[in-house]
Amino acid sequence: MKKLLTILVPICIFIGCEDEAKEATACADILANMEANLDAANAKFENDPTKENCDAIAKLAQEIYDCMPAGPDKDELKEGLDSIKASCSSLFG
């Protein structure tokens, strides 16, 4: 049993680190492109105000929020995110 654990523990750590690296890369991409992506999502919603497009803005804002480091900017975005979600719910049910 100890031999099995000796083999499995490093594998689990390796997989966990690989997932963290992928998540960090995804977050870096999301944060680097956040302004352009938000502008595109907002323009799409303005041209076609549907629940799907509203939810897409909320999803993107949530992804950005999840990737941001703690601080006042993240706190401010949380307020905006809550407002976006509430607006989508009130507009489209």
N, C-alpha and C positions, 0 to 999 in steps of 0.2 A: 504494500500500500504506500509506503514511504517513497519507493521508487516512482510510482505513478504520480504522486504529488510533486516530486522533484521535477518531473517532466512537464506536468500540466501547469504549474504555477508560472514558470517563465513564458510559456505559450500564452497564457491569459494576460500576463503583463504586456507582452509584445503586441497582442491584439488590441488591448486597451490603449496603449500608446499610439498605435497606428490610427485608431479611431479618433483620438484626441488631435493628432496631426491633421487628419482630414477635416475635422471640425474647425480647427484653427485656420486652415487654408480657406475653407468656405466662408468663415467669418471675415477674414481679411478681404476676400473678394466682395462680400456684401457691403462692408463698410467703405471700401474704396470706390464702389459704384453706387452708393446709396442715393446721392443727389440725382444722378441721371436716371436711376431706376424709379425713384419716386416721381420725378417729373414725367416720365413716360407713363407710369401707372395713372397719375392724375390726368394727363392729357387723354388717355384712353377712356377714363371715366367721364370726363367732360364731354367727349364726343359720343359716348354711348353709356349713359347713366343707368347701369343695370346692377342687380345685386351681385352678380359674379364679379364685375369690375370693382365694385365697392369692397367686396370681400378680398379681392386681390391687393388692394391698397392696405387693408388691415393686416393681411398676411405678411406683406412686405415690411410694414412697420413693426410687426411682432418679431420678424427675423432680425431686423436692425436692432431692436431693443434687446433681444436675447444675446446679441454679439457685443453690445457696448459695455465698456468698463463702468463700474459703479461711479456715480458722481452726479453733479447737478444736471448735466446734459441728459443723462439717462432718466433722472427723475422727471425732467420736463417732457421727455419723449413719452414716458409712461402716461402722463396726463393727456397728451395728444392721442396716444393709442386708445386710451379709454374713450375719448371723445369720438374717434373714428368708428370704433365698434358700436358705440351708442347711436351714432348717426346712421350707420348701415342698418341697425336693427329698427330704428324708428322709420326710416325711409322705405325699407323693403320687408320688414316683419320678420 
